[in-house]
Amino acid sequence: MSKLSSGHRNGVSVVNPRAVCSGCKRLYRDPKILPCLHTFCSDCIGLLEPFSVSSRKGPENGEAAEGHRTAVTVLCPDCDCEVDIPASGPGGLSTDHLALDEVFLETLATDGPLGCDLCGEGGAESRCDVCCVNLCAFCCQAHRRQKRTASHSVQRLEELKSGGRLRRPILCSLHPGQELRLFCQPCDVPVCLECAATLHRDHRCCPARDAIHHHGGRIRELVAARLRPRVERLKDALQKVDVSQEALQARVDATANEVRAFARAYASAVEAHCLSLLHRLEELRVQRRNQLHLQRAQLQQALLDVGGGVEFAERLLSCGSDSEILSAKGVTLRRLTSLAETGYDPHPASVAPDDGGDISFMASEPAGEVEGYPLVGVVNSKTVDLSKCTVEGEGLQRGVQGQRGHFTLVCRDSAGEQVERGGEHVLVSVVHKESKNCTLETTVADNSDGSYSVTYTPAELGDYSVRVCVRAQHVKGSPFLLHVTRKLRRHGGTFHCCSFCSSGGAKEARCGCTGTMPGGFKGCGHSHKGHPGKPHWSCCGSTAEQSECLPLSVLAAVSPRGHLRTVEL
């Protein structure tokens, strides 16, 4: 029989896979059935690596003798089940005759003209089912004439090809030429007539056609009642698993798309955040550079002014005559005095070099949301940004003569956040705008949290110029305008709706407003003549709760009852 490799024969694909061994990928050669009902060539089974080896006691294959035998267990290459191989080897396994039929039919379908297995010359036309040989016409006639083979069933090959199924007897492996016609019930194996007369002589044997009803029916019952429904249930379960697998794959694909979309959006947010941080760094660089440029320009100008004054004065003293010195004394002294008094001598803290050492990146610091995604990482710069500093408090704009006023300077960084440390050199000057010699003494208290409390006490009325500087540079809005007014006269009465209500109806109760009531009442009442129509002070009649108490001269001028009423109040 020709060999096949990888399921192909002479370049033509094998149509029937049941004729091919899954182990060697060739047509079956002496196919044997494993206990798991998978079929392999006898040689392929012999090449399987033993999974385990054990010694067992008992008869095997109907043998009467008892003794120890070695059982070899292997793994089925198809299903990985542990199956036992008889002690006699793969030859002791049942032969798969159906596989042999498939191999022969496949050979007929794929091969060219078959040669005679007896003479090897003529083309085979028939096949002996008993001897399993292909015969030419001459050998077929001789086969039928011989007494030993005259009773053999011989079929034409063309009939076998058209029929698609072989009907041939199963011969005994111990007695060649003898068909297995009987079934030994104690040994549960088919036997031939010679086996029944010798090895199974005392056993109960029956014709195979009688035993098939019982054993075939049992197989049919197991298949129909138990295994076929299980096959259907397994198919349904497998279909559900396939559906679930498809749904799982679809869900995984959808989730993967969501992950990719999220990653793209998140990467976009991270990129936007990166650009924002770089922009913030550039703003810091520009701000610091501008501050340094301004500081440098101020220092250069101060150096030119002071240096020029010193150079002129020294040259005048060293080179000028007495008359020249005296003639230039006035202008020289005024200029030198001005230079000495206008603060050109900078404080060391105000000219400390800014090398950007306080600029840092805090990778784990929350940075809020960017494009809807919470991110981390901020550029930290706790240096004072003069354009972001704020001055807070009512005392910055309004003051009262002789009363202490106060306001607060809050130093902030470029992000507008309060610098949580002190130590900045803060200069505050409050100068009267009309009287330049009127300069208020100020007190600056460092709160060590980035804020500075400033207090002052104005002695004169009028407008003042408030200069607030950090490191010799004005903060945003400086100089500010401060308006100082005279000290308010405090109210000595009650802020009420009318004297009748506030006194509980007492007739002697008086009020500083112009209201009158009949019936002997000396004060005012709702809806009566002269009532201001709103709450007012009983001492002066002013309708503004936060106001100065009107002086007597004003009351006398506005009250129709004159000075006497005011005195009585």
C-alpha angles and dihedrals in degrees: 000000000000119000126239125209122205092349094303130112123192089342092303119116115241107247098202113056090191088075094058127081111232089213103057097015090231136108111289117272113194093340116211129195117231119213088258088061095247116133127222137161113274090240091050090053090049090056094055114113112245113251093196139348124213138170116237134182124222145067122302129208094356096309113152096210118092126212145119118301132181116240117203119203121203135176117250108241090219104046104011090234119152107246130180122236116208118251088247090061132241090324089072092063121095116271117241100229092176089060090051089053090050090050093051093047090048089050091052091048098047106028127081121233111335121229124230111267092212106045098016092215115079126062113265115247103164140032130216109225092201100047093032092223132132114237135200119221094267095047090045091058091047090048091056094046096054113093094224094053102027092101095050119116110246121188131187115249092229090058091050091051093050094042096053092207134075123225106192134143122258110238128213115255091214098047112037113217094023116116120222098245100148135060122216106216098196092049093036092221135114114251139184127237093266092050089051090051096047122017095024098033097130094037126103107252128179134183114281091236089059095048093047092069092060101037095035090049090051090052091048091048093052091047097044101036103036116006102041092054088046090052089053092048091048090050090050091047091047090050090051089049090050090049090047090048091052091047090047091050091047091049092046090049091049091047090047089053089050090050091049091047090048091048091051092047092044091048088050090051091048090049091049090048090050091052090048091052092048089049089051090052091050090051090051091050093050092045094049091044092051091048091051091046091050092046091049092049091049092048092046091051091047090049091050092048097045094037091049092050092047093047092050093047093048092047090048092051095044101040106023126091123234092263092048092050093048093047092052094037096098100053092038094053092045092052095044091046090050091050091048095049103040097075101255090145101091122216112245091238091056094059099041108138115254107218095167093249091142093060111100141153117239105200098187098044113112111251099188124240125326116190088343097309124109110236138181134216127080135187107239120208117161097178119121116265107201091202090059099043115111133205113209135185140074090254090072093070107020131041138172123226111256094004125108114253127195142184136172131238113210115197113211135184127235091278091057093249121135114259104240097214139065134214099102118141103245121185121190123181126180112194128176109244095219101032106048091186090061104090119162121225109240132196120209116197118195108220091192091231100086094276128104125199115217123195132182139164116218116215099185135047123245141060124325133195112229115201117192115187133176116196089355092303128109119249119229111295096017127170096050128194117242119191115201120197131185122274113280122244107240120234115250098191140059128282100229144148093242139335092248092061098038093050097042093247099312112163094210093058111113133197134200093227123093094252122124135189129202122232098062097298113147096198138056133278140191116286093002127127116291096010109144091225095236139058114295144167116277092212099057108359094243111157094207112089093200098052144105119271108254115245123243093258092058092047091051091051097050102034116088089205091060133211096327093069091050092051091050090053 
